[in-house]
């Protein structure tokens, strides 16, 4: 078990067990769900990226990444998550579904930078796994005063 010594503590001070991240993976025919609990650090994101690449290479369905159980998401970790989403889209997949708390900086950063083509944001795992279908598009065409409607 890894341990850490608190900063400023004497050398003979008791050690504290280091907190590790856990990566949970759930696979179905149409979804691959990756959930992270604990610290979201570079090592965790690196392992996540390796696992996602492996699943995508095997023809996995839509990729869902749940970060709601994670402690914090640093800028470097977020860059790794974006890289993971890039891997999914570059392999022909749909944008990766990212589940995060609405108040996290990742939400505003994703919207600000315009990464909607890589990441679709959701507030719950259930919502990400079962998104509401988009309403049908109704096209109206007016010809010589007569309006024709068609649902696409």
C-alpha positions in Angstrom: 0.0 0.0 0.0 1.4 3.4 -0.9 1.7 6.0 1.8 2.4 9.7 2.0 4.0 11.8 4.7 2.1 15.1 5.3 4.1 18.2 4.4 6.1 19.6 7.3 5.7 16.5 9.4 8.8 15.1 11.2 10.3 12.0 9.6 9.1 9.7 12.3 5.4 10.9 11.9 2.8 8.4 11.1 2.1 8.0 7.4 -1.2 8.4 5.7 -2.4 5.9 3.1 -2.3 7.5 -0.3 -5.7 7.8 -2.0 -5.8 6.0 -5.4 -8.2 6.4 -8.3 -10.5 3.6 -9.4 -11.6 3.1 -13.0 -14.9 1.2 -13.4 -15.8 -0.1 -16.8 -19.2 -1.2 -18.0 -19.7 -2.5 -21.6 -22.8 -3.3 -23.6 -23.4 -3.6 -27.3 -24.1 0.1 -27.8 -22.3 1.7 -24.8 -18.9 1.6 -23.1 -19.1 3.4 -19.7 -16.0 4.4 -17.9 -16.4 5.9 -14.4 -13.6 7.3 -12.4 -13.7 7.6 -8.6 -10.9 9.3 -6.5 -8.3 11.7 -7.8 -8.4 12.4 -11.5 -4.6 12.7 -12.1 -2.4 12.2 -15.1 -1.8 8.5 -14.3 -5.6 7.9 -14.2 -6.3 9.8 -17.4 -3.4 7.9 -19.1 -4.9 4.6 -18.1 -8.4 5.7 -19.1 -7.1 6.8 -22.5 -5.4 3.4 -23.1 -8.6 1.6 -22.1 -10.8 3.8 -24.3 -8.5 3.3 -27.3 -8.7 -0.4 -26.8 -12.5 -0.5 -26.6 -12.9 1.8 -29.6 -10.5 -0.4 -31.6 -12.7 -3.4 -30.9 -15.7 -1.6 -32.3 -17.2 -0.5 -28.9 -20.3 1.7 -29.1 -20.8 5.2 -27.8 -18.2 6.1 -25.1 -19.5 7.6 -21.8 -17.1 9.0 -19.3 -18.5 9.6 -15.8 -16.3 11.9 -13.7 -18.9 12.7 -11.0 -17.1 10.4 -8.5 -13.8 12.1 -9.1 -12.2 14.5 -6.6 -10.9 17.1 -8.9 -10.0 17.7 -12.5 -6.8 19.6 -13.2 -6.1 21.4 -16.5 -3.6 18.6 -17.4 -6.2 15.9 -16.6 -8.8 17.8 -18.6 -6.4 18.0 -21.6 -6.1 14.2 -21.3 -9.9 13.8 -21.3 -10.1 16.0 -24.4 -7.4 13.8 -26.0 -9.5 10.7 -25.2 -12.5 12.3 -26.8 -10.4 13.1 -29.9 -9.4 9.5 -30.1 -13.0 8.4 -30.1 -14.1 10.9 -32.8 -11.0 10.3 -34.9 -11.9 6.6 -35.1 -15.3 7.5 -36.5 -17.3 7.5 -33.3 -19.9 10.0 -32.0 -18.8 12.7 -29.6 -17.8 11.2 -26.2 -20.5 11.7 -23.6 -19.0 13.4 -20.5 -20.9 13.2 -17.2 -19.8 16.0 -14.9 -21.4 18.1 -12.1 -22.8 21.3 -13.6 -20.6 23.5 -11.4 -17.3 22.0 -12.5 -15.0 24.2 -14.6 -14.9 21.5 -17.2 -18.4 22.5 -18.2 -17.7 26.2 -18.8 -14.4 25.4 -20.4 -15.9 22.9 -22.8 -18.6 25.4 -23.8 -16.1 28.4 -24.0 -13.6 26.6 -26.2 -16.3 25.0 -28.4 -15.5 21.4 -28.0 -19.1 20.2 -28.7 -17.8 18.2 -31.7 -15.7 16.1 -29.2 -17.7 16.1 -26.0 -21.4 16.0 -25.2 -22.0 17.1 -21.6 -24.5 15.5 -19.3 -25.3 16.0 -15.6 -26.2 12.4 -14.8 -25.1 8.9 -15.9 -28.7 7.9 -16.6 -29.1 10.9 -18.9 -25.9 10.1 -20.8 -26.9 6.5 -21.3 -30.4 7.2 -22.3 -30.5 10.7 -23.9 -33.8 12.1 -25.1 -34.1 11.8 -28.8 -34.0 15.0 -30.7 -37.5 16.2 -31.7 -38.4 15.7 -35.4 -37.5 18.5 -37.6 -40.4 20.1 -39.4 -39.7 21.9 -42.6 -42.2 24.4 -43.9 -42.2 25.5 -47.5 -44.4 28.2 -48.9 -45.2 28.1 -52.6 -47.6 30.6 -54.1 -49.3 31.3 -50.7 -49.7 27.6 -49.9 -47.6 26.3 -46.9 -46.5 22.7 -47.0 -45.2 21.0 -43.9 -43.0 18.0 -43.8 -41.5 16.2 -40.8 -38.0 14.9 -41.4 
